[in-house]
Amino acid sequence: MQRIHNAIQLTGLSRDNLADLYAYPTDPQVPWVRANFVASIDGSATSGDLSEGLGTPADKTVFTILRELADVIVVGAGTARAENYGGARTDPQLRRALYDRGIGGHRDGASPPIAVVTSSAALDPGARLFTETAVPPLIITTSTAPADRKQQLADAGARVVEAGGVAITPQGLLSALADLGLQRVLCEGGPHLFGELLAADAVDELCLTTAPVLVGGTARRISLSAHEFRMPMVRRHILLDDDGTMLTRWTRR
Ligand SMILES: NC(=O)c1ccc[n+]([C@@H]2O[C@H](COP(=O)([O-])OP(=O)(O)OC[C@H]3O[C@@H](n4cnc5c(N)ncnc54)[C@H](OP(=O)(O)O)[C@@H]3O)[C@@H](O)[C@H]2O)c1
């Protein structure tokens, strides 16, 4: 492994090396919230309205290991709808091995559920989220969301959790997940949900892929919030791929 000021060449890293670089704290007693995003060099969170348009092989490699490590994958409903989310496909053997090492994964090798945050519960019960998944998705919603929609999602196989009245606060979200024993949180977006979590100081780390492309246009960046804030972060590492992709890991100072 060649290491220059925390910069590491991605080629040659094994899955174990990557798992070490992205290990969650062992035995977290409170939720550890990691966000993972990809952006273009000029700061766009999408290309062709999807993050997929920015993906590179290196981004996919890290995206995959982050899912292998997580207890739960959290997304806003906007992302679940736009990206037509299905269940996570993870490797049971690797999940067990990561669990045994105390850095993530799952005791029985089960996949992490996708948890969708939604105040409206306006999700299609026929979507991949419900039909293409090895574990039931979690719908984290409100007591005021229409009861018939919540029932339809439960009938489609989801576990529906009410974690707020009209909206869900970051604390409400994290305690609902903690109540289910889900402490190693991976938030895959989108910008609205991430901005809310950041504004509430609820994010422990950001994994950010910079894709080697400029896209222009008017697309959003990775965080959006009502008010500006300033949160100093510490760079933990940069992984470099030959195609120009940069994968950074930042933690709260
Ligand atoms: N570059 C990347 O890595 C990346 C990652 C993810 C997404 N994206 C892109 O970002 C776009 C979607 O992002 P977005 O910011 O529009 O949507 P988002 O943050 O994924 O979802 C927003 C929705 O989530 C629900 N929500 C958020 N906060 C809530 C709260 N506190 N309480 C209750 N519900 C809450 C609401 O759903 P309801 O409307 O159902 O109530 C809200 O409309 C897509 O184009 C996607 O491709 C990019």
The ligand as a Tripos MOL2 file, in Angstrom:
@<TRIPOS>MOLECULE
LIG
   48    52     1     0     0
SMALL
NO_CHARGES

@<TRIPOS>ATOM
      1 N1        -25.0000   12.6480   -5.6760 N.am      1 LIG1
      2 C1        -25.4600   11.7740   -4.8180 C.2       1 LIG1
      3 O1        -24.6780   11.0360   -4.2190 O.2       1 LIG1
      4 C2        -26.9420   11.7030   -4.5720 C.ar      1 LIG1
      5 C3        -27.4010   10.9410   -3.4920 C.ar      1 LIG1
      6 C4        -28.7790   10.8630   -3.2690 C.ar      1 LIG1
      7 C5        -29.6580   11.5300   -4.1120 C.ar      1 LIG1
      8 N2        -29.1860   12.2360   -5.1450 N.ar      1 LIG1
      9 C6        -30.1300   12.9370   -6.0400 C.3       1 LIG1
     10 O2        -30.8580   13.8770   -5.2750 O.3       1 LIG1
     11 C7        -32.1880   14.0110   -5.7890 C.3       1 LIG1
     12 C8        -33.1990   13.7730   -4.6600 C.3       1 LIG1
     13 O3        -32.8310   14.5180   -3.5370 O.3       1 LIG1
     14 P1        -33.8370   15.4610   -2.7340 P.3       1 LIG1
     15 O4        -32.9980   16.3380   -1.8750 O.co2     1 LIG1
     16 O5        -34.8010   16.0640   -3.6840 O.co2     1 LIG1
     17 O6        -34.6350   14.4160   -1.8970 O.3       1 LIG1
     18 P2        -34.3420   13.5780   -0.5600 P.3       1 LIG1
     19 O7        -33.5990   14.3610    0.4470 O.co2     1 LIG1
     20 O8        -33.8660   12.2290   -0.9180 O.co2     1 LIG1
     21 O9        -35.8540   13.3830   -0.1220 O.3       1 LIG1
     22 C9        -36.6670   14.4780    0.2350 C.3       1 LIG1
     23 C10       -37.9440   13.8600    0.7560 C.3       1 LIG1
     24 O10       -37.6440   13.0600    1.8970 O.3       1 LIG1
     25 C11       -38.6610   13.1850    2.8620 C.3       1 LIG1
     26 N3        -38.0990   13.8850    4.0010 N.ar      1 LIG1
     27 C12       -36.9100   14.5440    4.0810 C.ar      1 LIG1
     28 N4        -36.7490   15.0300    5.3140 N.ar      1 LIG1
     29 C13       -37.8490   14.6720    6.0220 C.ar      1 LIG1
     30 C14       -38.2600   14.8610    7.3590 C.ar      1 LIG1
     31 N5        -37.5220   15.5600    8.2290 N.pl3     1 LIG1
     32 N6        -39.4450   14.3500    7.7510 N.ar      1 LIG1
     33 C15       -40.2070   13.6470    6.8900 C.ar      1 LIG1
     34 N7        -39.8670   13.4100    5.6140 N.ar      1 LIG1
     35 C16       -38.6960   13.9290    5.1980 C.ar      1 LIG1
     36 C17       -39.7700   13.9670    2.1990 C.3       1 LIG1
     37 O11       -40.5460   12.9700    1.5310 O.3       1 LIG1
     38 P3        -42.1100   13.0780    1.2240 P.3       1 LIG1
     39 O12       -42.1880   14.0860    0.1210 O.co2     1 LIG1
     40 O13       -42.5070   11.7160    0.7620 O.co2     1 LIG1
     41 O14       -42.7920   13.5010    2.4730 O.co2     1 LIG1
     42 C18       -39.0000   14.8340    1.2070 C.3       1 LIG1
     43 O15       -39.7880   15.2840    0.1400 O.3       1 LIG1
     44 C19       -32.3220   12.9790   -6.8860 C.3       1 LIG1
     45 O16       -32.1330   13.6350   -8.1310 O.3       1 LIG1
     46 C20       -31.1820   12.0190   -6.6300 C.3       1 LIG1
     47 O17       -30.7420   11.4100   -7.8190 O.3       1 LIG1
     48 C21       -27.8490   12.3610   -5.3880 C.ar      1 LIG1
@<TRIPOS>BOND
     1     1     2 1
     2     2     3 2
     3     2     4 1
     4     4     5 ar
     5     4    48 ar
     6     5     6 ar
     7     6     7 ar
     8     7     8 ar
     9     8     9 1
    10     8    48 ar
    11     9    10 1
    12     9    46 1
    13    10    11 1
    14    11    12 1
    15    11    44 1
    16    12    13 1
    17    13    14 1
    18    14    15 2
    19    14    16 1
    20    14    17 1
    21    17    18 1
    22    18    19 2
    23    18    20 1
    24    18    21 1
    25    21    22 1
    26    22    23 1
    27    23    24 1
    28    23    42 1
    29    24    25 1
    30    25    26 1
    31    25    36 1
    32    26    27 ar
    33    26    35 ar
    34    27    28 ar
    35    28    29 ar
    36    29    30 ar
    37    29    35 ar
    38    30    31 1
    39    30    32 ar
    40    32    33 ar
    41    33    34 ar
    42    34    35 ar
    43    36    37 1
    44    36    42 1
    45    37    38 1
    46    38    39 2
    47    38    40 1
    48    38    41 1
    49    42    43 1
    50    44    45 1
    51    44    46 1
    52    46    47 1
@<TRIPOS>SUBSTRUCTURE
     1 LIG1         1 GROUP 0 **** ****
